[in-house]
Amino acid sequence: MAGAGAGTGTEDTFRGALARLRAAQKTSRGVSLYSRYVNRPVGRVFAAAAHRAGRTPNQVTALSAAVSFAGIAALALLPPSWPLALGVWAALVLGFALDAADGQLARLRGESSAAGEWLDHAVDCAKITALHTAVLITFHQHFALPGEGWLLVPPVFQLAAVMIFFGGLLTDKLKPRPAAPPTAPAAPPSRLRAVALLPVDYGTMCALFLLLGDERAFRLGYALLAGVYVVFCAAFSVKWFRELSAAGAARASSAARS
């Protein structure tokens, strides 16, 4: 049947959309274990469902923002408890999966755009900033802190998280693209690197909020993860600066030879 894949044919069924999404995934290089094996697959399911429902990528981005910020608002406004811990975790995880779905839906529909990418990244940046602000409010309003120095932990964590997000995004934009596609097949993504990146995966951050029902456990876990983010931020910053410096030197040398 020549027209089976068009219109209301198999491509537009849920399973058909899911199969097309599996075949059109971005590279897994530089992606942590959680995002590779949990968040992206769940995002694929949401993207296929949104495609069947006729939703647009920007609508999925808006839904991701609404769910995430509902969890963040609950964190800032309500006293910590185990039900709140579960609710905040669920909202953040669902928002993260929808964040993976909007880009996949855009590729499926052939609607990728600069405006959509901007909206996606703007929501991500706002979410990171608001989340640590909500933790600061919780520390101040609801926790019996051993000292006022604990109020410095959320801003430091926020700074490191924003720097990692912004630095990685900017590095990817500034890196020169190869003039021609590589002839050799790309090496498979490193499983070891995927494990090593797990501490700074947003999914790990989401899981941290499952400790919210125990003030001491959450406070210590949050401080520990903040320290990890600071170390990764410093390491990534040096790595990215060196890569861009090397790329700039190579570009200057090539221009001088020509």
N, C-alpha and C positions, 0 to 999 in steps of 0.2 A: 504493500500500500504506500504509494509515493507520498501522500499527504499526512501520514500517521504521526509525524513528529511536529506538525505545525498546528496553530490554532488551538483547538481543544484536544489535540492528540496526546500521545504518551508523554511528550516533553513537558506538558503543562499539568500533569498529574503530580501529586506529592512525591511519589517515588521517582518519577522522571526528573523532577527538579532536584531531588536529593542526589540522584546519580550524576547529573550535570555538575552539581556543586562539588562532589567528590573528585571529579576529573579536572576541576579548575581551581584547585587550592593554591594559595601562595606558598612559597618555599618555607620549609620549617627550620631553616638555618637561623640561629640566634633566637629561637623560640624555646621557652622553658617547657618542662615536662607537663605541667598542668595545662598550659594553653594548647599544647600540641595534642594531648590525648583526652582532655576533658572539655575545655572551653570552646575550641574550634568545632569539634563534633557536635556539641549541643547547639552552638551557633548555626551550624548547617541545618539542623532540624528546624530551628526557628525561622531561618531564611527561606527554607522550602515552604513552610506553613504560611509565611507572610506573602510569598509569591502566589500561592494558591488563593490567598484572601485578597489579592490585588493591592497590597500595601506597597508604598514606596520606601526606598532606603531612608529618606529623611524622616518619615513617620516612625520607622523602627528606631532611628537615633533618638527621636523625641520620646518614645516609649522607654528606651534605655535610660534616658536622663530622668524621666518621671519616677521610675522604679528606684533608681539609685538614690535620688535626692529624697525620696520618701523615707528610705532607710536612714540616710544621714540626718534628716530632720528628727526622726524618732530618737536617734542616738543623742542629739543635742538637747532635746526637750524632756525626755523621760528618765526617771531614775533607773540605774542599772538593775537588771534582773536576768534570770535565765530565759524567760520568754522573750525579753527584749533582745538578748544575745542571739537567739535563734532567728528572730525576725530581721534584725539588722544583717546577719550573715546571709539569710535567704534573699533579701532585697539586693544586696551588693553582688551576690553570685548571679542572680537573674539579670541584673543590669549589665554585668560583665558579659554574659552570654549574648544578650541582645546587642551589645557593642560589637561583638564578633559577627553578628548576623547582618548588620546593616551593610558592611563592605561586601560580604558574600552575596547579598541580595543585589547590590549594585552591579557586581560582575555578571550575575545571572541574567539580569534585565538589560545589560549593556548600557547602564546609565551612570557610570562613574563620572564624576565631575569635580572640578576644583572647589566649587561651593559646598558640595556634599562632604568632601574630605576636610574642608575647613570646619564645618559644623561638627563633624565627628571629633576632631582634635580639640576644638574649643570646649566641647562637653567633657571630654576626658580631663582636660586641664582644670576646669571648674570643679569636677568631681574630686580630683586629688586634693585640691586646695580646700574645698569645703569639708572633706572627710576629716582631715587633721585639725581643722578649726573646731569641728564638732567634738573631737576627742579633747581638745583644750577646754572647751566648755564643760564637758563631763568631769574632767580633772578638777576644775575650779568649783563647780556647783555641787557635785555629788560624791567626790572621793575625799576621804580623810588622809590627805597626803602627809608623808613624814616630814616634808620640807618644801618650801616654795620653789626650790630648784627644779622640782618635777614639772613645773609649768613651762620650763624651757624645752622639755623633750618634744612635745608636739610641733612647735615651730621649727626645731632642728630637723625633725623627721620630714616635715612638709617641704623644707628647703631641699633636702637631699632627693626626695621623691620627684619634685618638680624639675630639678636639675637633670636627673636621669631621664625623665620623660622628654624634656625640651632638648637636652643635649643629643639624645639618640635620634630624635626627629630631625634636628637641624643637621646633624652629621650625615644622615641618609640623603638629605636634600642637597648638601654641598659636595658630596663625593662625586667625582666625575664618572659618567657612565661610559662603558666601553664602546668604542666606535662601531664594533661589529660583534655579534653574538659569539660566545666561545664555541669552538668546534668540538672540544672534548666534553663529555658528559660531566655535569657537576658532581662533586663528591657528595655522598649522602650526609645528611645532618648528623652532627655528633651527639650521641646519647649522653656522653659525659658532660658536654656543655649544657645540654638541656637540664640535667640534674643540677649543675652548678648554678644555673640561673634561677632555680626554683625559689630561693629566698626573696628575690626581688620581683617575682611574679605577682600580679594583682590578686590572683587566686589565693596565694598565701596570706596576703593582707586581709582578704575576706575571712579566711579561716580563723585569724587571730580574734575576731569579734565573737567567736563562740565561747571565749573565756570571759566575756563581759559580766557574767553573773557572779564571778569571784573577783572582787576589786584588786586584791594583791596579785593574783595570777595574771590578770589582764595588764595591770600596770607594769609588771616585770617583763611579760612577753612583749608588750609594746616597746619598752625601752630597749630590750635586746634586739628586736627587729629594726628599731631606729638606728642602733649602732651598726648593724649589718648594712643598712642602706647608705650610711655615711661612708663606710669602707668601699662599697661598690661604686658609689658616686665618685670618689677620688680615683679609683682604678679606671673606671670608664672614661673619666675626663682626660686623664693622661693618655689613654689608648686612643681616644677620638682625636685629640689634638695632634698626636704623632702621626696618625693616619692621614689627616688632612694636610699636615706639613709635608709629609712625604709625597702626597699627591700633587701639591703645589710645586714642589721642587722638580718632580718628574715632568710636569707640564711646562715649567720654565725651561728645563733642559731640552725638551722636545722642540719648543719654539726657537731656542737659540740655534739648534742644529739645522732647522729649516730656514 
